[in-house]
Amino acid sequence: MFNIKEKMERIVGKTNVSDSRLDKLSYSTDASSKSGHPLLIIWPTDREEIKNIIKTALNNKYDLVPRGAGTGLCGGCIPDESIVIDLSRMNHILKINPKKRTVIVEPGVTVNELNNALKKYNLIFPIKPASHKIATIGGMIATNAAGMHAIKYGKTKNWIEEIEIITGEDKTYNTMNIKSFCGSEGIFGIITQATLELTDLPKEHSYFHFKLNTPKELIDKVNEYRYNKNILSIEYIDRITSRLMKQDNRYHLIIEVSDDTGDIREEEEITKIETLREGIGASLGKEKFIIFEDPWIPPKYQEYFLEWLDKMRIPSFGHIGYGIFHPRFRKNHAEKIKKMFILVKKVGGTVSGEHGIGLSKKEYLSEKEKTKIRKLKKRYDPKNIFNRNKIIDMQPRGI
Ligand SMILES: Cc1cc2nc3c(=O)[nH]c(=O)nc-3n(C[C@H](O)[C@H](O)[C@H](O)COP(=O)(O)OP(=O)(O)OC[C@H]3O[C@@H](n4cnc5c(N)ncnc54)[C@H](O)[C@@H]3O)c2cc1C
């Protein structure tokens, strides 16, 4: 009789399965501050292997955690004595169709790799999370990622033509019905391929950089630009973060436009402003602000929300043009996080604008949302083998 490791080795080969201590440690966590225990890590290279892995897991009652680059911020990849399926070796760009402006990709392709390959056609896949150098297309579809250019291009869902997914009922769907799967955080199955839509690569870009004293001044400035056609991104840094970054005690507003009308146009100056924006996470991490939330706040309450964060001494930054805020917390700030989400709900916001629910935000889902997800889970993963207890709590296997 073969044990589960041997069975998986027969599917993907010995070198593509590991239960070494080092691998188990690496795959015990993602970019959230949560951790768990993987049983095995598997690196499949095609859909047939994935089908066989799912069949074997179903027959032997093991549960599976799909994983892209592990940059998720809500614990979506945390295993609980589970088998982790790392999709990063399924990283081929299968077909670029410049006429139709579409591309077919495997799930492990990163946004940067894809956009580098598209450059010669003057095309881009326009969704750009701040993690774009490593986040995978599979992970972005699973979380319905947004990012810096959401104000112009929306979220991942808006740019998918078709998804191929193998579910927990051991069925393959090639579907344009992306509603059920985009943003489902790997709880129904594994995305094995996707057809993405593309757009023109902006020919130019330039920036404005404003330094402001109060939330009111900041929001007034955001409103001045919010509806302009040439806006690519409107990002802010609050004054607590600015101080931690060894800048001044002011709010910073960084506005990117898709032409040369911005004040910052020279390559050297553009690099400087982009470096400032990219350095936020590291500066906050150094000060132990490692928990990264992402509420969406309606425009009417954005000024009030900024004032509240400042009063509570919570550093923040984010895609303010699209309404997504990134307040950061230390590990012992559970009470502050709870208070913030109460406020978010009170002002008609949503607890997650882009990162998803995973393990960290389950308690804030409404009964209506839970019932809807439970219904889909019963349909697509009736034995509950995928991402068990993420988003909603379900009984162990075979609900
Ligand atoms: C510094 C930093 C900045 C970030 N900035 C942004 C931002 O601007 N906007 C934004 O939206 N997010 C942002 N994120 C969060 C994160 O990068 C995104 O959620 C991203 O889409 C996750 O991609 P990934 O490949 O790392 O997925 P992972 O973290 O590996 O997985 C995320 C979820 O997707 C599931 N999953 C992964 N691949 C598949 C697959 N092939 N099939 C089925 N399920 C799958 C996993 O099970 C998990 O639930 C940021 C993260 C970091 C660390």
PDBQT file of the ligand as one rigid body, heavy atoms in Angstrom, charges set to zero:
ROOT
HETATM    1  C1  LIG A 401       3.377  44.287  -0.543  1.00  0.00    +0.000 C 
HETATM    2  C2  LIG A 401       2.039  43.797  -1.029  1.00  0.00    +0.000 A 
HETATM    3  C3  LIG A 401       1.253  44.656  -1.769  1.00  0.00    +0.000 A 
HETATM    4  C4  LIG A 401      -0.018  44.231  -2.217  1.00  0.00    +0.000 A 
HETATM    5  N1  LIG A 401      -0.756  45.096  -2.967  1.00  0.00    +0.000 NA
HETATM    6  C5  LIG A 401      -1.953  44.692  -3.437  1.00  0.00    +0.000 A 
HETATM    7  C6  LIG A 401      -2.731  45.587  -4.249  1.00  0.00    +0.000 A 
HETATM    8  O1  LIG A 401      -2.339  46.720  -4.547  1.00  0.00    +0.000 OA
HETATM    9  N2  LIG A 401      -3.929  45.118  -4.690  1.00  0.00    +0.000 N 
HETATM   10  C7  LIG A 401      -4.399  43.865  -4.398  1.00  0.00    +0.000 A 
HETATM   11  O2  LIG A 401      -5.493  43.504  -4.833  1.00  0.00    +0.000 OA
HETATM   12  N3  LIG A 401      -3.667  43.026  -3.632  1.00  0.00    +0.000 NA
HETATM   13  C8  LIG A 401      -2.475  43.393  -3.154  1.00  0.00    +0.000 A 
HETATM   14  N4  LIG A 401      -1.737  42.531  -2.385  1.00  0.00    +0.000 N 
HETATM   15  C9  LIG A 401      -2.264  41.202  -2.052  1.00  0.00    +0.000 C 
HETATM   16  C10 LIG A 401      -1.858  40.069  -3.024  1.00  0.00    +0.000 C 
HETATM   17  O3  LIG A 401      -0.677  40.386  -3.708  1.00  0.00    +0.000 OA
HETATM   18  C11 LIG A 401      -2.993  39.768  -4.004  1.00  0.00    +0.000 C 
HETATM   19  O4  LIG A 401      -4.096  39.247  -3.286  1.00  0.00    +0.000 OA
HETATM   20  C12 LIG A 401      -2.608  38.793  -5.131  1.00  0.00    +0.000 C 
HETATM   21  O5  LIG A 401      -3.685  38.721  -6.031  1.00  0.00    +0.000 OA
HETATM   22  C13 LIG A 401      -2.282  37.400  -4.625  1.00  0.00    +0.000 C 
HETATM   23  O6  LIG A 401      -1.591  36.707  -5.646  1.00  0.00    +0.000 OA
HETATM   24  P1  LIG A 401      -0.691  35.432  -5.278  1.00  0.00    +0.000 P 
HETATM   25  O7  LIG A 401      -0.267  34.784  -6.532  1.00  0.00    +0.000 OA
HETATM   26  O8  LIG A 401       0.381  35.790  -4.336  1.00  0.00    +0.000 OA
HETATM   27  O9  LIG A 401      -1.790  34.521  -4.540  1.00  0.00    +0.000 OA
HETATM   28  P2  LIG A 401      -1.626  33.679  -3.202  1.00  0.00    +0.000 P 
HETATM   29  O10 LIG A 401      -1.296  34.551  -2.059  1.00  0.00    +0.000 OA
HETATM   30  O11 LIG A 401      -0.725  32.532  -3.454  1.00  0.00    +0.000 OA
HETATM   31  O12 LIG A 401      -3.125  33.157  -3.040  1.00  0.00    +0.000 OA
HETATM   32  C14 LIG A 401      -4.180  34.018  -2.732  1.00  0.00    +0.000 C 
HETATM   33  C15 LIG A 401      -5.503  33.234  -2.709  1.00  0.00    +0.000 C 
HETATM   34  O13 LIG A 401      -5.767  32.739  -4.007  1.00  0.00    +0.000 OA
HETATM   35  C16 LIG A 401      -5.864  31.303  -4.006  1.00  0.00    +0.000 C 
HETATM   36  N5  LIG A 401      -5.205  30.856  -5.247  1.00  0.00    +0.000 N 
HETATM   37  C17 LIG A 401      -3.965  31.177  -5.701  1.00  0.00    +0.000 A 
HETATM   38  N6  LIG A 401      -3.748  30.642  -6.916  1.00  0.00    +0.000 NA
HETATM   39  C18 LIG A 401      -4.882  29.951  -7.250  1.00  0.00    +0.000 A 
HETATM   40  C19 LIG A 401      -5.296  29.159  -8.368  1.00  0.00    +0.000 A 
HETATM   41  N7  LIG A 401      -4.513  28.975  -9.439  1.00  0.00    +0.000 N 
HETATM   42  N8  LIG A 401      -6.530  28.587  -8.351  1.00  0.00    +0.000 NA
HETATM   43  C20 LIG A 401      -7.359  28.767  -7.297  1.00  0.00    +0.000 A 
HETATM   44  N9  LIG A 401      -7.028  29.501  -6.203  1.00  0.00    +0.000 NA
HETATM   45  C21 LIG A 401      -5.809  30.086  -6.187  1.00  0.00    +0.000 A 
HETATM   46  C22 LIG A 401      -5.160  30.858  -2.734  1.00  0.00    +0.000 C 
HETATM   47  O14 LIG A 401      -5.664  29.630  -2.256  1.00  0.00    +0.000 OA
HETATM   48  C23 LIG A 401      -5.474  32.020  -1.794  1.00  0.00    +0.000 C 
HETATM   49  O15 LIG A 401      -6.755  31.864  -1.240  1.00  0.00    +0.000 OA
HETATM   50  C24 LIG A 401      -0.477  42.931  -1.907  1.00  0.00    +0.000 A 
HETATM   51  C25 LIG A 401       0.346  42.072  -1.171  1.00  0.00    +0.000 A 
HETATM   52  C26 LIG A 401       1.590  42.493  -0.733  1.00  0.00    +0.000 A 
HETATM   53  C27 LIG A 401       2.440  41.547   0.061  1.00  0.00    +0.000 C 
ENDROOT
TORSDOF 0
